[in-house]
Amino acid sequence: MATAKKKTAKKATPKKSAKMESFKLAKEPTPFVSFRVTEQTIYWSILLILILVLALWILQLQVDVSDILDNIKTM
């Protein structure tokens, strides 16, 4: 036979009404093409310099390896 399940009664909780607030003025949007130096600008500049230095270092290594291989060929 089927067992009977007890139904639990849920208490109805009264909903809280939203608090009324006055409107606040929005900040003036900054122009899209404006230039400001921020922390992110500094971080991106450091990252750019690091990438350029590493790229130049790899290029120098490739030139050195190419010179070594050319010297080996001429021997």
C-alpha positions in Angstrom: 0.0 0.0 0.0 1.1 3.5 -0.6 2.5 5.5 2.3 0.9 8.8 3.1 3.2 11.8 3.1 2.5 14.5 5.6 2.0 17.9 4.0 3.9 20.7 5.8 2.2 24.0 5.9 4.3 26.9 4.8 3.8 30.2 6.7 3.2 33.1 4.5 5.7 35.8 5.1 4.7 39.4 4.4 6.8 40.9 1.6 8.7 44.0 2.5 8.0 47.0 0.3 10.8 48.7 -1.5 12.3 51.7 0.2 11.6 54.9 -1.5 14.7 56.8 -2.6 15.2 60.0 -4.4 16.8 60.1 -7.8 20.5 60.8 -7.9 22.3 62.7 -10.6 24.4 60.5 -12.9 28.0 61.4 -13.4 28.9 63.0 -16.7 30.2 60.3 -19.0 33.8 60.7 -20.1 34.5 61.1 -23.8 35.5 57.9 -25.5 38.7 59.3 -26.9 39.8 61.1 -23.7 43.3 60.4 -22.4 43.9 59.9 -18.7 46.9 58.3 -17.0 45.5 55.7 -14.6 47.0 52.7 -12.9 46.0 50.5 -15.8 47.8 52.8 -18.2 51.0 52.3 -16.2 50.5 48.5 -16.1 49.9 48.3 -19.9 52.9 50.5 -20.5 55.2 48.3 -18.4 53.8 45.2 -20.2 54.3 46.8 -23.6 58.0 47.6 -22.8 58.6 44.1 -21.4 57.2 42.6 -24.6 59.3 44.8 -26.8 62.5 44.1 -24.9 61.8 40.3 -25.1 61.0 40.5 -28.8 64.3 42.4 -29.4 66.2 39.9 -27.4 64.8 37.0 -29.3 65.5 38.8 -32.6 69.2 39.3 -31.5 69.4 35.6 -30.6 68.1 34.6 -34.0 70.7 36.9 -35.7 73.5 35.4 -33.6 72.4 31.8 -34.4 72.1 32.7 -38.1 75.7 34.2 -38.0 77.0 31.0 -36.3 75.3 28.8 -38.9 76.7 30.9 -41.8 80.2 30.6 -40.3 79.8 26.8 -40.0 78.8 26.6 -43.7 81.8 28.6 -44.9 84.3 26.4 -43.1 
